[in-house]
Amino acid sequence: MALGKTGFNVVIHCRRSLAEARALKAGLEKLGVKAWVVRGSLDDEKAVAQMWYEAAKAAGRIEVLVNCAAVFNKDTVGTMSGAAITGEFWPNLFAPMLLTKYFAAQSLERGDIVNLLDRRIASHDPECVPYLLSKKALAEFTKTSALALAPRIRVNGVAPGPVLAPPGKPAGSLRDRAGKIPLLETVAPGEIADAVIALLNMPATTGQIVFVDGGQHLLGSHDQ
């Protein structure tokens, strides 16, 4: 919605939440912009390529790519399995890498990519090892691809802190579960969108990661 209010036409990707995606499409069209919905998983190369093909076919040239889909599970070194590792690395890392490749293959004079990360990339969280490593790797890929694709394409990242309460939990539980927050403020979803828009409006900025987490990343691994 923030992109639509800024004047962008938007391709919405979903996996299972088709009704929600269609409702978002309708909301965007009320703003006077075009919107499309593409559906599919991000679990293997074929699925990622098909999703990109459908998005490009619907919208034509894509000038901004926001990689925000993710899978999060609590898996420790002792509980993780091969399936758990690949199940998180595909949507969290491999798919954004491939989508970056497809995006860069377009004939664009200028383009922007924003990767959604996690404030955990500045710490070590042994409770979610595959997830943490996938996001740390995506942070490094953000910097590497920024250098590789300059000057034509800018690549930046946004690293949120806790934003929404866990599924099935009341909204008020977020503050109790969020850990220490130096600013004593939890993050509103709109602030994440604002950070994305801000990066799109900074033409001399690439390879940067903006933390929107109330200062939690400053605490390293001592934020629990």
N, C-alpha and C positions, 0 to 999 in steps of 0.2 A: 504494500500500500504506500509506503514511503517513496519507493521508486516511481510509482504511478503518479503520486502528487507532485513529483519533480518533473513529470512529463515523459517518462520512459514508457514504452510499450513493454509488456512483461510476459515471458513464458514461465508458467508455473509447473514445476515438476512435483509429482506425488508418487507414492508407492501404493498404499492402501486407501489413503484419505481422499477419495475421489469427490465425495460430496462437499467436503471442506474446500477442496481446490476449485470446484465449480462455483461455490459461493464467493470465493476470493476473486475469481474471474469476473463475476457479475459486479462485485464492488469496484473493481478496477475500471470496468467499462462505464460505470456511472460517473467516473472521474473524467471520462472523455478520451481515454487511451485504449489501445487495443490490448487484448490479453488472450492467451491460449493455454491449454492444459495438455501436458504430455504425462503419460503414466508408465512406470516401469521400475524395476529394481536396479540397484547399483552393485550387484553381487558378482559380476564377471564382465569380461571385456566385450562380449557380444551384446549384453544388455545395455552397457554404457554407450556403445557405439550406436545402437538402435535408438536410444533416448535422444542422443545428440542429433541424429539424422532427422527424427521427427520434429525436434525443436527448430532446427534450421529450415526444414521444409515449410513449417508453419509460418515462421517469422522472417525468413530470409536472413540477411546478415545480422549477426548477434554482436553487439558492441560492448556489452558488459556481462561478465559471468560471475555470479555469486555462488560459491561452493559452500552450502550451509547444511546439507543433509548429513546426518551422523547417527551412529549406533553407539549406545553407552551401556555397558554392563560392568558389574563389579566382579572382576576375576583377579585373583591373586596369583603369585608364582605357583602356589600349590594347587590351585583349582583350575587354572587355564588349560585349555586343550587346543589342538590344532584347529579344530572347527571354530572355537571361540576367537582365536587369533585372526584367522582369515575372515571370519564373519564381521570383525570390526575394521580390519585393515582395508577391505574392499571399499565400503562406502566412505570411510574416513580419510583414506589416503590414496589408494590406487585409482579410484574413480576420479577424484579431483585432478590427479596427475594426467590421466587420459583426456579428461575434458579440457585441460589446459593445452594439451597437444592439438586437439581438434580445433579449439578456439584460435590458436596461433596459426593454423593452416589456412584460415580465411584470408581473403585479400583485404585486410584492414589497414588504413593509414594510422589509426590510433585505436587502442582498445584498453579495457580495464578488467582486471580480475581481482576479486576480493575473496579471501579464504576465511571462513569462520573457524576459529581455533578454540582455545580454552585457557583460562588463567593458570591451569595446572601445568602448562608447558614451562613455567618458571619454577616448578617444584618437583618433588618426587612423591608420588602417591602410590603406595604399595597395594591399595585396595582395588585399583582398576588398571592393571598393568598393560593389557593389550590396547585399551583405549588411550591411556597416557602416551604410550610409545607411538601410536598412530598419529596423534595430534602433535607431538614433538617433531615427528618426521615431516608432517605437513608444514610446520613452521619453518623448518629448514628448506623445504621445497619452495616455499613462498619466496625466500631470499634468493635461492639459486635460480629459480625461473625468472625472478625480477631482473637479474643480471643477464640471463641468457636471452630474454625477449626484448630488452631495451634496445633502441629507444621507442620502438613501435608500440609495445604493450607494457603497461604498468601492472605490477602485481603487489598487493598489500594484504594485510591480515587484520582481523579484529578478534581479540581474545576476551570473551565475556567471563564474568564471574557467575554465581548462581542467579538465575533469572526467574525460573518457574519452579513451583513446588513439584516434588515427584508425583507421578501418576497415582491417583487415589488419595492423595494427601491434601488437606485444606491449605488454601493460600497462605494462611497465617503461620504455617509450619516452616515456611522457607527461611525466615530469620533464625529460627532455632537450629536448623540443619545446615545453615550456610557457613558456619565457622566464624572465625574472627574477621571483622571488616573494619579497617582503620577509619574509614569515613562514616561508619555506622549507618550506611545506606545500602539497601539491596538495589539491584539493577532492574530498571523497568525495560521491557522489550523495546520500547521506542528509542531508548538510548543506544541500543545495538544498531538499529536502523539509522539513527543519526550519525553514528560513527562511519557506517558504510557510505552514506551520502557525502560526508565530509571528505573522505578519502577520494571519492570520485571528483570532487571539486578542488583537488590539490594537484595540479598538473606537474609539479616538480618533485612529487613524492612517489617513491617506489621502494619495495623491499622493507617496508615498515610494518610493525605490528603494534596496534593500538589496544592497550588493555582497558577494558570497561568493566571494572570489578571492585570499585570502592577502595582500591589500593591493596587488595589481597595478594597480588603477585609480589609485592614488596616484602611479604613475610616468608617467602620461600616455602619450605616444608613445615613451617611452624604456624600454619593457619587453621589447623583443625581444633 
